C-alpha cells in the first residue's frame, strides 16, 4: 500500500535528525506530549467512548473492554509515563569499554538508536503513548499500527503526540500512524525492510504468529503471558492469598496476570478453601486438577488446554503438586517465559526458583503484576520480550538502542601479517 510505504519512507528520513537530537530537545518533546494528552483529554475520551460502544455492540467480554477503556486516571497515567521517560538518563552517545590495544589504538563502544521501529498492537490505546515515548527518548522514529477495535482512540492520541513532538523540535515523520484497518496494511508494513529496522508485535498469539511468518524485518516478539504462581510448603498463606488475588483479579486482561496457581500438597488443604472463597467472591472461575477437586469438589476439571491457556479473564487453573521440583517442571513445560513467581518462607528454595525458572522476570514473594517496565524503573515500556535476542523482559529506552564500535588512532596501519 502506497500510504504505508510513504509513512515508512518519511520515518526513515527522520532517523538522521532523531539520532542527533539532543537530550534536551527529546525531553521537551516528551513533556509537551504529556501536556498535550491532558489538554486534549476530552477529545481523546470521546474517541475512546466510540470505540467502546462499537466493542460492546459486538459482545466483547468485560476483560477486553477493560483493556480498551480510557478514563481520566488512565490519561493521567499516560502523561505521567511520558514525564518518567523524560526524566531517565539518555543512553544515546554513551561510550563504554574503551581499552588501549598493543598497537596504541583505543577501542570501545558507543550506544546508538536502532532506527525505525514499527509497533503492531491490539486493544490497549495507552500503548500508543507508552511506546512512542520510549522510542523517541532512544532516538528512534516510530510507526504505529494499532488494532481496528481502538482505531479512533489510537488516531486521536497519535495526532496529539505528533503535533506536540514536532512543535518541540523533533522532525516530521518521527511519529507515524497507519490509520488503515485493512490487514493488507500490516502485510505491506512487514515487507518494508529497506525503511524499517525492527518490528515489535504486541497482542494475541495469532497476531504474533502472523507477524513472525510474514515479516522480512527482524522481530522482537511479545508472546502470550502464561504466568504461574507456586505456593510452597511452609509459605505464609496470608501473604500467598494477597499475592494470588492481586495477580489474578486486579487486572485480569493483561499479560502479567497469573493464569495457573500451583500449590504444594502440604498446604493445599488449608490454603485452597481460603483462597478459593476470596477469588470466587470476586467472580473468578476456578478449574482444578483431580487433587484440587478433592479439596474443592465443586470445581470443574482442568484439562490440558487449561494448563496451556492465557485466559486474560477471571479464570484460574489450579494444580496441587507434591514437591518444589514438580512445580518447577510444570512451569518449564507450560510457561510462556514472561513472568513466574513463588511464595515461600524458605530462602534457599526462593534462590533455587530464581536460578531454575527460565523467564524474563522471576519473582519471590511478590505479585507477577510487577512485570512491567514502569514498575522496574524503565519509565513506560515498549513491550515485554519473551525471547532472548537481543533483549528479554520489559523493554525500556536502553533496550531500543544498540552499540557500534568506535576506534581512536594516531595513524596506525594494519600489518598484513595479521590479516
Secondary structure as UniProt FT lines:
FT   HELIX           2..20
FT   HELIX           23..39
FT   HELIX           41..57
FT   TURN            58..59
FT   HELIX           62..68
FT   HELIX           72..87
FT   TURN            92..93
FT   STRAND          95..100
FT   TURN            102..103
FT   STRAND          106..113
FT   STRAND          116..121
FT   HELIX           126..137
FT   TURN            138..139
FT   STRAND          141..145
FT   HELIX           148..150
FT   HELIX           151..167
FT   TURN            168..169
FT   TURN            172..173
FT   STRAND          175..177
FT   HELIX           183..189
FT   TURN            190..191
FT   TURN            193..195
FT   STRAND          198..202
FT   HELIX           205..214
FT   STRAND          219..222
FT   STRAND          227..231
FT   TURN            233..234
FT   HELIX           237..249
FT   TURN            250..253
FT   TURN            255..256
FT   STRAND          258..264
FT   HELIX           265..281
FT   TURN            282..283
FT   STRAND          285..288
FT   HELIX           290..295
FT   TURN            297..298
FT   STRAND          300..301
FT   HELIX           304..307
FT   STRAND          315..321
FT   HELIX           324..334
FT   STRAND          339..343
FT   HELIX           347..356
FT   STRAND          361..364
FT   HELIX           368..370
FT   TURN            373..377
FT   STRAND          383..385
FT   STRAND          393..395
FT   HELIX           398..400
FT   STRAND          401..408
FT   HELIX           416..418
//
